[in-house]
Every structure is written in C-alpha cells, then in structure tokens.
Amino acid sequence: MQASSHNETRIGLNQVKEQLRRPRPQLKGRQASDEARDEVRALIGPAPSEGHRRDLLIEYLHALNDHYRALFERHIVALAAEMRLSVVEVFEVASFYHHFQILKDEQAAPAITVRVCESLSCQLAGSDSLLAQLQRELGADVQVIPAPCLGRCEQAPAAQVGQKALACASAAQVKALVVAQDVAPNALPQALTLQAYRAAGGYALAQQVASGARSAESVIEVLEHAGLRGLGGAGFPAGRKWRIVRSQPAPRLMAVNIDEGEPGTFKDRTLLEADPHRFLEGMLIAASVVGVDAVYIYLRDEYHEARQLLSRELAALQADPPCPLPHIELRRGAGAYICGEESAMIESIEGKRGEPRLRPPYIAEVGLFGRPTLEHNFETLYWVCELVEQGADTFAAQGRHGRKGLRRYSVSGRVKQPGVKLAPAGITLRELVDEYCGGMAEGHTLYAYLPGGASGGILPARLADVPLDFDTLQPHGCFIGSAAVMVLSQQDKARDAALNVMKFFAHESCGQCTPCRVGTDKAARLMAREVWDRDTLEDLAQVMGDASICGLGQAAPNPIRCVLEYFPLEVGVST
C-alpha cells in the first residue's frame, strides 16, 4: 500500500458540504451577454419585484420571434436569465412549438416567411403545386414552408404571408405581397364593435345574470333542457359541466379553447371575425354563473386578424364594462394542434410544452394553475345568449331525423358553396350539400366524405344519408367531432385523403407517448405503399387506439379502418 505524501492536501467532508451550500455567482453553461439582456428587456419589460411570471414564457417567446423573425440562441439564454429559469427549460418549450424557429447567432433570419396550407381541402385545390412553385420562384431570403392547416379550408388553397392571410391564393398574389412587404394582418372592418353590439341590446343578459335578476340556476336549466353540448369535439353536456365546476371550491378559473386546429374546421374563426361580443357575453355569463375569478382565452396563432380584433374589443370592454368583469387574459398559441386537447391547452397557458395530462384528476377539479377549471370551446359559449334569450324549447324544436337543435357545419372540398352552414342537427350529408352548399362543384359527383375533420373517419357516398350529429356516426366507425365536413368526388381517392390526415397526425403528435409518436409515423409510411399491409395496419390501429394518452392517437386509426372497411379495392386488399 502506497504511503500518503506529506504534501497532500486534505479537504474535510464538512468543508465540501459548505462549498456545495454556497450559491453560485452565476448559473452553469453559457452566460447571457449584457447586450442580449437589453434586447430582451426592451421587448418584455424589466422584471417586476416578484420576478417575471413563469406562465408568460410563451408570450415572451412570441415577442422575440415576432421582432427578430426567429429565436436566436443569445435571446433564449438571455430570456432564461431574465426569468430565472434554466436555459434548457426555455429551450424545451420553444422547440416544442412549430412557429418558433430557433437559429444560431451567426445564422440569418428569413426576411419573410410564407406558409402554404397542405391540409386535405387545400390539397384538393392544388396547394402542392402552389407550394412547389413558390419554393422555386421566391428569393433566397424568403422562407416558403408547408403549414399543416391554416383554418381557412373554405378559402382553399390558403396561404399566409408573414401574418397576412391570403384566401384562394395564387403564386402571383403571394409574390405581390412579398415584393410590397405587405405582411401585416388584414383589417376586419365588418366586425361588430362593442358600441354597435351594445346599441342592439348586447350585454343586457350578462347584466341580468351578474345582478341576480336572472338566477344562475335558471341559466343552467336552459342549457340542460336545450341539450347544448361541447362543440369542440368531445360533446360533453354544457349544463352538467357548469354544475360540476360550480360545486368545486373557489377560486375557480375558466379556459376558452379557440385553438381550432382540426383540418376542415373554421367555424370559430368565421364567427369570431364577424361578432366577437356574442362570444364574449356568453363567456361572461358562464363566468358569472360558475363563479369564475379569471378567464384565459387561448387563440390559435394562425388567426392573426382575429387576435387583433379580439385584443381591441377586449380592451374596449374592459374600459367600459357593462357588469363586473373577471380578470381576462388573451393567450396566443404557437402552432401545435395538440393544444386543442383541453389539458394540453392548459399546460400551454401555464407556459409549458403542450403535452396532455394523464387523468384523473380531471381539469374540472384540478386544472389551470391547479384550480378547478371550466373549459369551453368558442362556439359553445357563442350559443349561450341565444339559448337563454329564446328559451330551450325553441332550440330543441329544430333538428331532423329525430335529432334536436341546430349545428354549425364547416363544409369544404368539392362543393359549389363551401363555408359555415347553420343547419338542423341530424341533417344528412346529401341534404347539407344540396340545400346549403348549392350542390356538388361543377363536374364533380359525390364519392366520399369526412364527417368530422381529420379525426372523424371517412364514409362512402352510399352512407350520405346518415344523420350528422353526436352518436349517429359511431356505428359506422366515425364521429361528428367539430362538424368539419370535407367532401370528396369521383376525382379523388379515399386512400389519398387518409394518407393526408395520417401525415398530419404524425406531424402534430406531441411525442409524449410511444403508441402515437411511433404509430402515426409508421402508419403513414405503410399507407403510402400501393398495396396496404392490412394485418400490420390493423395491429397499429389497435395499439394506437388502446394505448395513446389522448384523443389524437386514439382517433388517428379512424381513417385506416374506414379505408379498409369501405374502400378496400383502392388499397389492394380483399373485402
């Protein structure tokens, strides 16, 4: 055994512990430069005495991304220092969302980013060729990228130049905007203002509920008797949801989901851009009835025009409130379809990656910031005033084929007049197209349709007389979801539609669970083959449906199963 050297320095255990207890003068890793911190502070402001709010991280990332047209590493490091977060924590949030482009400091940000929608309705209208042409012909300083869905399916092919939406886009139109550097959101001059809404009697009902002139119980009873259900896709009864959250201990919060990312869906945007205050009044009534202290409105990032409008009208409402208002914040999504899932949206509002939570507990009990939370889709709240004013019986008297009420259907694809159609619940696809859409587009005959967006499955023309409503499509392997109806003709193939939506799911999977992350990607590759491997695809569908955490992975198998069931000859498999 070697003897110890007389010159050896010994450090006692207590001395090591003491050194470990001392706070570091600075965090490990790359340090934020003074210049970068100044640039960040110029956009987010100085830190308040209690420090920057953690839940505003995504809003701060937007401020940087908008100003510098990208997120540079120096700003990520500086933002982390300003918020007293680790760099990796900021980076993992920024890298989760598609609209944040992270660049090294020596890289150059694109002068303009052009997005071309590649969802099914836009693909049918030629978006693939538009995207390829723009990528060839626009300059090197213009970034042209595909977008999973821009929420403008009735305006296909849709594009976005900077923050300006472009309907029925052509290469010439996009080039003209790029040359003019016309990238600001479009104005919405036809939208109803607060002054016009109140002049027509708006907010009178909210005042009655807030003052107690109309009881909270009577409002809930109207919703229950009318049969109003959540219109974002899940269809949970609205009145029951209000009762559940109302029974929870205070403080209670509210989260409004306008992250309308389901391909084929555009009803929320259409309504919001025309009449934001009918929605806001419904929101205030819900907040008053349930006893909500604060409301967080989550709006998808692609809706720049709607965000400007809603910001302006919210400011006007808060400056001249018709009744006591809860605390209201408008939050901006960042390009993540998964944030349409209620718990993923709540994670995003809290400034985190938009990954769905395991349940229980349910968000009605433990939701936003750990508090009981009332979560609603935009359209559900948009109906509240009309139902309470007109009564449940008037609404329930509508409907066809034994169904009750009215629904707004987002119709796109091979029809003459696409758009949002207010029609009786339970109307069939054939009736919807003939009576509300002017029939099929010239030269097209009905071949198939997707009744509930990308998630809702695909049905053949022979099933075009099935009522479109909650619970009517499940026997056929489909569901109504958000009532996004995409119509295919004899010029289209169901297999191509199924592949399009599966690629969308693979792109939008949050990656949290293996069945969805791996299953959607593997399914898309198998579905691209001329002949489908039926056994493997059915196994994948079973695993995704049974083992995925949230509705994305659970619904992703629907197009696979529908093609195998209704269109087997297209994929070379036996019936």
C-alpha positions as CSV (number, residue, x, y, z in Angstrom):
1,M,0.0,0.0,0.0
2,Q,1.4,3.4,-1.0
3,A,2.1,5.8,1.7
4,S,0.4,9.2,1.7
5,S,2.5,12.1,0.6
6,H,3.4,14.7,3.2
7,N,2.4,17.4,0.7
8,E,-1.0,16.0,0.0
9,T,-3.9,18.5,0.6
10,R,-6.9,17.0,2.5
11,I,-10.4,18.5,2.3
12,G,-12.7,17.6,5.1
13,L,-16.3,16.4,4.4
14,N,-17.8,19.4,6.3
15,Q,-15.8,21.8,4.1
16,V,-17.2,20.1,0.9
17,K,-20.7,20.4,2.2
18,E,-20.2,24.0,3.0
19,Q,-18.9,24.7,-0.5
20,L,-21.9,23.0,-2.0
21,R,-24.3,25.0,0.1
22,R,-22.9,28.3,-1.2
23,P,-25.0,29.8,-4.1
24,R,-23.1,30.0,-7.4
25,P,-22.3,33.5,-8.5
26,Q,-23.8,32.5,-11.9
27,L,-25.5,29.6,-13.5
28,K,-23.5,26.9,-15.3
29,G,-23.3,27.0,-19.0
30,R,-23.4,29.9,-21.5
31,Q,-23.9,33.2,-19.9
32,A,-26.2,35.9,-21.2
33,S,-24.5,38.9,-22.6
34,D,-25.5,42.4,-21.4
35,E,-26.5,43.3,-25.0
36,A,-28.8,40.3,-25.4
37,R,-30.4,41.0,-22.0
38,D,-31.0,44.6,-23.0
39,E,-32.6,43.4,-26.2
40,V,-34.9,41.0,-24.3
41,R,-35.8,43.7,-21.7
42,A,-36.7,46.1,-24.5
43,L,-39.5,43.7,-25.6
44,I,-40.7,42.1,-22.3
45,G,-40.0,45.0,-19.9
46,P,-38.0,45.0,-16.7
47,A,-38.7,42.3,-14.2
48,P,-41.2,43.3,-11.5
49,S,-40.1,43.0,-7.9
50,E,-41.6,39.4,-7.7
51,G,-39.9,38.4,-10.9
52,H,-41.4,37.6,-14.3
53,R,-44.4,35.3,-14.3
54,R,-43.5,31.8,-15.4
55,D,-46.7,31.3,-17.3
56,L,-45.9,34.2,-19.7
57,L,-42.9,32.4,-21.2
58,I,-44.6,31.6,-24.5
59,E,-45.9,35.2,-24.8
60,Y,-42.3,36.4,-24.3
61,L,-41.1,34.0,-26.9
62,H,-43.6,35.4,-29.3
63,A,-42.4,38.9,-28.7
64,L,-38.9,37.9,-29.6
65,N,-39.9,35.7,-32.5
66,D,-42.1,38.5,-34.0
67,H,-39.4,41.2,-33.6
68,Y,-36.4,39.2,-34.8
69,R,-38.3,36.8,-37.1
70,A,-36.7,33.9,-35.3
71,L,-35.5,32.9,-31.8
72,F,-31.7,33.3,-31.6
73,E,-29.7,31.4,-29.1
74,R,-28.4,34.5,-27.4
75,H,-32.0,35.6,-26.7
76,I,-33.0,32.2,-25.4
77,V,-30.1,32.4,-22.9
78,A,-30.9,36.0,-22.0
79,L,-34.6,35.3,-21.6
80,A,-33.8,32.4,-19.3
81,A,-31.6,34.6,-17.2
82,E,-34.3,37.3,-17.0
83,M,-36.9,34.8,-15.9
84,R,-34.6,32.9,-13.6
85,L,-35.1,29.7,-15.5
86,S,-32.6,27.2,-16.8
87,V,-31.7,27.6,-20.5
88,V,-32.9,24.1,-21.2
89,E,-36.3,24.8,-19.7
90,V,-36.8,27.7,-22.1
91,F,-35.4,25.8,-25.0
92,E,-37.6,22.8,-24.5
93,V,-40.7,25.0,-24.6
94,A,-39.5,27.0,-27.6
95,S,-38.6,23.8,-29.6
96,F,-42.0,22.2,-29.0
97,Y,-44.0,24.7,-31.0
98,H,-43.8,24.8,-34.8
99,H,-44.0,28.6,-35.1
100,F,-40.8,29.2,-33.1
101,Q,-37.8,29.0,-35.4
102,I,-34.6,28.6,-33.4
103,L,-31.4,29.8,-35.0
104,K,-27.8,30.0,-34.1
105,D,-26.5,33.5,-33.5
106,E,-24.5,33.5,-36.8
107,Q,-27.5,32.5,-38.9
108,A,-29.7,34.9,-40.7
109,A,-33.5,35.0,-40.1
110,P,-35.7,34.9,-43.2
111,A,-36.9,38.3,-44.3
112,I,-40.4,36.9,-44.8
113,T,-42.0,33.5,-44.1
114,V,-44.7,32.3,-46.4
115,R,-46.8,29.4,-45.3
116,V,-48.9,27.3,-47.7
117,C,-51.6,25.1,-46.3
118,E,-51.3,21.4,-47.1
119,S,-54.4,20.1,-45.3
120,L,-56.8,18.0,-47.3
121,S,-59.1,20.7,-48.6
122,C,-56.2,22.8,-49.7
123,Q,-54.5,19.8,-51.3
124,L,-57.7,19.2,-53.3
125,A,-57.5,22.8,-54.5
126,G,-53.8,22.5,-55.7
127,S,-51.8,23.6,-52.8
128,D,-49.0,21.1,-53.5
129,S,-48.2,22.8,-56.9
130,L,-48.5,26.2,-55.4
131,L,-46.0,25.4,-52.7
132,A,-43.6,23.9,-55.2
133,Q,-43.8,26.9,-57.5
134,L,-43.3,29.4,-54.7
135,Q,-40.3,27.5,-53.3
136,R,-38.7,27.6,-56.8
137,E,-39.5,31.2,-57.7
138,L,-39.3,33.3,-54.5
139,G,-35.9,34.7,-53.4
140,A,-33.4,33.0,-51.1
141,D,-34.3,35.4,-48.3
142,V,-38.0,34.3,-48.3
143,Q,-38.8,31.2,-46.5
144,V,-41.6,29.1,-48.0
145,I,-42.8,26.2,-45.9
146,P,-45.9,24.0,-45.8
147,A,-48.4,24.5,-43.0
148,P,-50.4,21.6,-41.6
149,C,-53.6,23.7,-41.5
150,L,-54.3,27.4,-41.6
151,G,-58.0,27.2,-40.6
152,R,-59.2,28.6,-43.9
153,C,-60.5,25.4,-45.7
154,E,-63.4,27.2,-47.3
155,Q,-60.8,29.5,-49.0
156,A,-58.6,26.8,-50.4
157,P,-55.8,27.0,-51.3
158,A,-54.9,29.2,-48.3
159,A,-51.6,30.8,-47.7
160,Q,-50.1,33.2,-45.2
161,V,-47.5,35.9,-46.0
162,G,-46.0,36.9,-42.7
163,Q,-49.1,37.5,-40.6
164,K,-51.4,38.3,-43.6
165,A,-53.9,35.6,-44.5
166,L,-54.5,35.1,-48.3
167,A,-57.6,33.3,-49.5
168,C,-57.8,31.3,-52.7
169,A,-54.1,32.0,-53.1
170,S,-52.2,32.1,-56.3
171,A,-48.4,32.4,-56.9
172,A,-48.9,35.9,-58.4
173,Q,-50.8,37.1,-55.3
174,V,-48.2,35.8,-52.9
175,K,-45.3,37.3,-54.9
176,A,-47.0,40.7,-55.0
177,L,-47.4,40.7,-51.2
178,V,-43.7,39.7,-50.8
179,V,-42.5,42.4,-53.1
180,A,-44.6,45.0,-51.3
181,Q,-43.5,43.5,-47.9
182,D,-47.2,43.5,-47.1
183,V,-47.2,41.1,-44.2
184,A,-49.5,42.7,-41.6
185,P,-52.8,41.1,-40.7
186,N,-55.8,42.1,-42.8
187,A,-58.3,44.5,-41.3
188,L,-61.8,43.3,-40.4
189,P,-63.9,46.4,-41.0
190,Q,-67.2,44.4,-41.0
191,A,-66.7,43.0,-37.4
192,L,-69.3,44.2,-34.9
193,T,-67.8,46.7,-32.4
194,L,-68.7,47.0,-28.7
195,Q,-70.6,50.2,-29.4
196,A,-72.7,48.6,-32.1
197,Y,-73.3,45.4,-30.1
198,R,-74.5,47.4,-27.0
199,A,-76.7,49.6,-29.1
200,A,-78.5,46.5,-30.3
201,G,-79.1,45.4,-26.7
202,G,-75.9,43.4,-26.2
203,Y,-74.7,42.6,-22.7
204,A,-78.2,43.1,-21.2
205,L,-78.4,39.4,-20.4
206,A,-74.9,39.4,-18.8
207,Q,-76.0,42.4,-16.6
208,Q,-79.1,40.5,-15.5
209,V,-77.1,37.4,-14.6
210,A,-74.4,39.4,-12.8
211,S,-77.0,41.4,-10.8
212,G,-79.1,38.3,-9.9
213,A,-82.1,39.5,-11.8
214,R,-81.8,36.2,-13.7
215,S,-80.7,33.3,-11.5
216,A,-77.7,31.1,-12.2
217,E,-79.9,28.0,-11.8
218,S,-82.3,29.2,-14.5
219,V,-79.4,29.7,-16.9
220,I,-78.1,26.2,-16.3
221,E,-81.6,24.7,-16.7
222,V,-81.9,26.3,-20.1
223,L,-78.7,24.7,-21.3
224,E,-79.7,21.3,-19.9
225,H,-83.2,21.4,-21.5
226,A,-81.8,22.6,-24.8
227,G,-79.3,19.8,-24.8
228,L,-76.3,22.1,-25.5
229,R,-73.1,20.0,-25.7
230,G,-69.5,21.0,-26.1
231,L,-68.9,21.8,-29.7
232,G,-65.2,21.5,-29.9
233,G,-65.4,17.7,-30.5
234,A,-66.0,15.9,-27.2
235,G,-69.7,16.8,-26.9
236,F,-69.8,16.8,-23.1
237,P,-73.2,18.4,-21.9
238,A,-72.6,22.0,-21.1
239,G,-75.0,22.4,-18.3
240,R,-73.6,19.4,-16.4
241,K,-70.1,20.8,-16.8
242,W,-71.2,24.1,-15.3
243,R,-72.7,22.3,-12.3
244,I,-69.6,20.2,-11.8
245,V,-67.2,23.2,-11.8
246,R,-69.6,25.4,-9.8
247,S,-69.6,22.8,-7.0
248,Q,-65.8,22.9,-6.7
249,P,-64.0,25.1,-4.1
250,A,-63.0,28.6,-5.1
251,P,-61.0,30.1,-6.6
252,R,-62.3,28.7,-9.9
253,L,-60.8,29.5,-13.3
254,M,-62.0,29.4,-16.9
255,A,-60.1,28.4,-20.1
256,V,-61.6,29.1,-23.5
257,N,-60.4,26.9,-26.4
258,I,-60.1,28.7,-29.7
259,D,-57.2,26.6,-30.9
260,E,-59.2,25.5,-33.9
261,G,-56.6,23.2,-35.4
262,E,-58.7,20.3,-36.7
263,P,-58.3,20.2,-40.5
264,G,-61.6,21.1,-42.1
265,T,-62.7,23.3,-39.1
266,F,-63.1,27.1,-39.5
267,K,-66.4,27.9,-37.8
268,D,-64.9,29.6,-34.7
269,R,-62.8,31.9,-36.8
270,T,-65.7,32.8,-39.1
271,L,-67.9,33.7,-36.1
272,L,-65.2,35.5,-34.2
273,E,-64.2,37.7,-37.1
274,A,-67.9,38.8,-37.5
275,D,-69.3,39.1,-34.0
276,P,-66.7,38.8,-31.1
277,H,-69.1,40.2,-28.5
278,R,-71.7,37.5,-28.7
279,F,-69.0,35.1,-27.7
280,L,-67.7,37.4,-25.0
281,E,-71.1,37.9,-23.5
282,G,-71.6,34.1,-23.4
283,M,-68.2,33.9,-21.7
284,L,-69.1,36.5,-19.1
285,I,-72.4,34.7,-18.3
286,A,-70.6,31.4,-17.9
287,A,-68.1,33.1,-15.6
288,S,-70.8,34.7,-13.5
289,V,-72.9,31.5,-13.2
290,V,-70.0,29.3,-12.3
291,G,-68.3,31.8,-10.1
292,V,-65.0,32.2,-12.0
293,D,-62.3,34.6,-10.9
294,A,-60.2,34.7,-14.0
295,V,-60.6,33.7,-17.7
296,Y,-57.9,32.7,-20.1
297,I,-58.7,32.8,-23.8
298,Y,-56.4,30.6,-25.9
299,L,-56.4,31.6,-29.6
300,R,-54.6,29.7,-32.3
301,D,-51.6,31.6,-33.7
302,E,-52.6,31.4,-37.3
303,Y,-55.6,33.7,-36.6
304,H,-53.6,37.0,-36.6
305,E,-56.6,39.0,-37.8
306,A,-58.9,37.6,-35.1
307,R,-56.3,38.2,-32.4
308,Q,-56.0,41.9,-33.4
309,L,-59.8,42.2,-33.3
310,L,-60.2,40.4,-30.1
311,S,-57.5,42.3,-28.4
312,R,-59.1,45.6,-29.4
313,E,-62.6,44.7,-28.4
314,L,-61.4,43.2,-25.1
315,A,-59.7,46.5,-24.3
316,A,-62.9,48.4,-25.2
317,L,-64.9,46.1,-22.9
318,Q,-62.6,46.4,-20.0
319,A,-62.5,50.2,-20.4
320,D,-66.3,50.4,-20.3
321,P,-67.6,47.2,-18.6
322,P,-71.3,46.5,-18.7
323,C,-71.0,44.5,-15.5
324,P,-68.3,43.4,-13.1
325,L,-65.7,41.5,-15.1
326,P,-63.4,38.7,-14.1
327,H,-59.7,39.0,-14.8
328,I,-59.3,38.2,-18.5
329,E,-56.1,37.3,-20.4
330,L,-55.8,36.6,-24.1
331,R,-53.1,33.9,-24.8
332,R,-51.6,33.1,-28.1
333,G,-50.9,29.6,-29.4
334,A,-47.8,28.8,-31.2
335,G,-48.6,26.2,-33.9
336,A,-49.4,23.0,-32.1
337,Y,-52.6,21.0,-33.0
338,I,-52.3,19.0,-29.8
339,C,-53.1,22.2,-27.8
340,G,-56.7,21.8,-28.9
341,E,-56.8,19.0,-26.3
342,E,-58.0,20.6,-23.1
343,S,-55.2,19.6,-20.7
344,A,-52.5,20.3,-23.3
345,M,-54.0,23.7,-23.8
346,I,-53.8,24.3,-20.0
347,E,-50.2,23.2,-20.0
348,S,-49.5,25.8,-22.8
349,I,-51.4,28.6,-20.9
350,E,-49.1,27.8,-18.0
351,G,-46.1,28.4,-20.3
352,K,-45.1,24.8,-20.8
353,R,-44.9,22.3,-23.6
354,G,-48.4,21.4,-24.7
355,E,-48.4,17.8,-23.6
356,P,-51.7,16.2,-22.5
357,R,-52.1,15.3,-18.8
358,L,-53.0,11.9,-17.5
359,R,-56.4,11.7,-16.0
360,P,-57.7,11.6,-13.3
361,P,-57.7,14.2,-11.8
362,Y,-59.9,15.9,-14.3
363,I,-59.5,19.6,-15.1
364,A,-62.9,20.4,-13.6
365,E,-61.2,19.5,-10.2
366,V,-57.5,20.2,-10.8
367,G,-57.0,22.3,-13.9
368,L,-55.3,25.6,-14.7
369,F,-52.7,26.5,-12.0
370,G,-54.1,23.6,-10.0
371,R,-57.5,25.1,-9.6
372,P,-61.0,23.8,-10.7
373,T,-61.4,25.0,-14.3
374,L,-64.3,25.4,-16.6
375,E,-63.0,24.7,-20.2
376,H,-65.2,25.5,-23.2
377,N,-65.0,25.7,-26.9
378,F,-65.7,29.1,-28.6
379,E,-68.9,28.0,-30.3
380,T,-70.4,26.6,-27.2
381,L,-70.2,30.0,-25.5
382,Y,-71.4,31.7,-28.6
383,W,-74.7,29.8,-28.3
384,V,-75.4,30.8,-24.6
385,C,-77.1,34.2,-25.2
386,E,-79.4,33.0,-27.9
387,L,-80.5,29.9,-25.9
388,V,-81.2,31.8,-22.7
389,E,-83.0,34.6,-24.6
390,Q,-85.1,32.4,-26.8
391,G,-85.6,29.5,-24.4
392,A,-84.6,25.9,-24.6
393,D,-87.8,24.8,-26.4
394,T,-87.2,27.0,-29.5
395,F,-83.7,25.5,-29.9
396,A,-84.8,21.9,-29.2
397,A,-87.6,22.2,-31.7
398,Q,-85.1,22.4,-34.5
399,G,-83.4,19.3,-35.9
400,R,-84.1,16.5,-38.4
401,H,-84.3,12.7,-38.4
402,G,-85.1,12.6,-34.7
403,R,-82.3,14.9,-33.6
404,K,-82.7,18.2,-31.7
405,G,-81.2,21.6,-32.1
406,L,-79.0,23.4,-34.6
407,R,-75.4,22.9,-35.6
408,R,-72.8,24.9,-37.5
409,Y,-71.1,22.7,-40.1
410,S,-67.8,23.8,-41.6
411,V,-68.1,22.5,-45.2
412,S,-65.2,22.4,-47.6
413,G,-64.0,20.3,-50.6
414,R,-65.8,19.6,-53.8
415,V,-68.9,21.7,-53.2
416,K,-70.1,24.8,-55.0
417,Q,-70.5,27.0,-51.9
418,P,-68.2,26.0,-49.1
419,G,-68.4,27.8,-45.8
420,V,-70.0,27.7,-42.3
421,K,-73.6,26.4,-42.6
422,L,-76.1,26.8,-39.8
423,A,-78.4,23.8,-40.3
424,P,-80.6,21.4,-38.3
425,A,-78.8,18.9,-36.2
426,G,-79.1,15.5,-37.7
427,I,-79.1,16.7,-41.3
428,T,-77.6,14.2,-43.7
429,L,-74.6,14.9,-45.9
430,R,-76.7,14.7,-49.0
431,E,-79.2,17.3,-47.6
432,L,-76.4,19.5,-46.4
433,V,-74.7,19.6,-49.8
434,D,-77.9,20.0,-51.8
435,E,-79.7,22.5,-49.6
436,Y,-76.9,24.6,-48.1
437,C,-73.9,24.3,-50.4
438,G,-75.5,24.7,-53.8
439,G,-74.8,21.1,-54.7
440,M,-71.5,19.5,-55.8
441,A,-69.0,21.6,-57.7
442,E,-69.3,21.6,-61.5
443,G,-68.0,18.3,-63.0
444,H,-67.9,16.5,-59.6
445,T,-70.1,13.8,-58.2
446,L,-70.2,12.7,-54.6
447,Y,-67.7,9.8,-53.8
448,A,-66.9,10.1,-50.1
449,Y,-66.8,12.5,-47.2
450,L,-65.1,13.1,-43.9
451,P,-67.9,14.0,-41.4
452,G,-65.7,15.1,-38.5
453,G,-62.5,16.5,-39.8
454,A,-59.2,14.6,-39.9
455,S,-60.2,12.6,-36.8
456,G,-63.7,11.7,-37.7
457,G,-63.1,8.9,-40.3
458,I,-64.2,8.6,-44.0
459,L,-67.5,7.4,-45.3
460,P,-68.6,6.4,-48.9
461,A,-71.4,8.1,-50.8
462,R,-73.7,5.3,-50.1
463,L,-73.8,6.4,-46.5
464,A,-74.5,10.0,-47.3
465,D,-78.0,9.7,-45.7
466,V,-76.8,9.1,-42.2
467,P,-77.7,11.9,-39.8
468,L,-74.8,14.1,-38.9
469,D,-74.9,14.6,-35.2
470,F,-73.5,13.3,-31.9
471,D,-73.7,9.5,-31.5
472,T,-75.2,8.8,-35.0
473,L,-71.9,8.0,-36.8
474,Q,-70.2,5.7,-34.3
475,P,-71.9,2.6,-35.7
476,H,-70.2,3.3,-39.0
477,G,-66.7,3.8,-37.4
478,C,-66.8,7.6,-37.5
479,F,-67.9,10.6,-35.3
480,I,-69.0,14.2,-35.8
481,G,-66.4,15.9,-33.7
482,S,-66.3,19.6,-34.5
483,A,-68.6,19.1,-37.5
484,A,-65.9,19.7,-40.1
485,V,-67.3,18.2,-43.3
486,M,-64.9,17.6,-46.2
487,V,-66.4,16.4,-49.4
488,L,-64.6,14.2,-52.0
489,S,-65.7,13.5,-55.6
490,Q,-65.0,10.9,-58.2
491,Q,-61.8,12.7,-59.0
492,D,-60.4,11.9,-55.5
493,K,-59.3,8.7,-53.7
494,A,-60.2,7.9,-50.1
495,R,-56.7,6.4,-49.7
496,D,-55.1,9.8,-50.6
497,A,-57.3,11.6,-48.1
498,A,-56.5,9.0,-45.4
499,L,-52.7,9.4,-46.1
500,N,-53.0,13.2,-45.9
501,V,-54.6,13.2,-42.5
502,M,-52.3,10.5,-41.2
503,K,-49.3,12.6,-42.2
504,F,-50.9,15.5,-40.3
505,F,-51.3,13.3,-37.2
506,A,-47.6,12.2,-37.4
507,H,-46.5,15.8,-37.8
508,E,-48.7,17.0,-34.9
509,S,-48.1,14.2,-32.4
510,C,-46.6,15.7,-29.3
511,G,-44.3,12.7,-28.9
512,Q,-45.2,12.1,-25.3
513,C,-46.5,8.6,-25.7
514,T,-44.9,5.9,-27.9
515,P,-48.1,4.4,-29.5
516,C,-49.0,7.8,-31.0
517,R,-45.5,9.0,-31.8
518,V,-44.3,5.9,-33.5
519,G,-47.7,4.6,-34.6
520,T,-48.7,7.6,-36.7
521,D,-45.3,7.8,-38.5
522,K,-45.2,4.1,-39.1
523,A,-48.9,4.1,-40.4
524,A,-48.1,7.0,-42.8
525,R,-45.2,5.1,-44.3
526,L,-47.3,1.9,-44.7
527,M,-50.2,3.8,-46.2
528,A,-48.0,5.3,-48.8
529,R,-47.5,1.9,-50.4
530,E,-49.5,0.8,-53.4
531,V,-50.9,-2.2,-51.5
532,W,-51.6,-1.9,-47.8
533,D,-50.4,-4.4,-45.3
534,R,-53.8,-5.0,-43.7
535,D,-52.6,-7.1,-40.7
536,T,-49.9,-4.6,-39.7
537,L,-52.1,-1.6,-40.1
538,E,-54.9,-3.2,-38.1
539,D,-52.4,-4.0,-35.3
540,L,-51.1,-0.4,-35.3
541,A,-54.6,0.9,-35.2
542,Q,-55.4,-1.3,-32.2
543,V,-52.3,-0.2,-30.3
544,M,-52.8,3.5,-31.0
545,G,-56.5,3.4,-30.1
546,D,-56.0,1.4,-26.9
547,A,-52.7,2.8,-25.5
548,S,-52.4,6.5,-26.6
549,I,-52.8,9.1,-23.8
550,C,-55.1,11.5,-25.6
551,G,-57.6,11.8,-28.4
552,L,-55.1,12.4,-31.1
553,G,-53.6,8.9,-31.0
554,Q,-56.9,7.3,-30.1
555,A,-58.7,8.8,-33.2
556,A,-55.8,8.5,-35.6
557,P,-56.7,5.0,-36.6
558,N,-60.2,6.0,-37.9
559,P,-59.1,6.8,-41.5
560,I,-57.2,3.5,-41.6
561,R,-60.2,1.4,-40.5
562,C,-62.6,3.3,-42.8
563,V,-60.5,2.8,-45.9
564,L,-60.1,-0.9,-45.1
565,E,-63.9,-1.2,-44.5
566,Y,-65.4,1.0,-47.2
567,F,-62.7,1.4,-49.9
568,P,-60.6,-1.9,-49.8
569,L,-60.2,-2.0,-53.6
570,E,-58.3,1.3,-53.6
571,V,-55.5,-0.3,-51.4
572,G,-55.5,-3.7,-53.0
573,V,-56.9,-5.7,-50.1
574,S,-59.8,-8.2,-50.1
575,T,-63.1,-7.4,-48.6
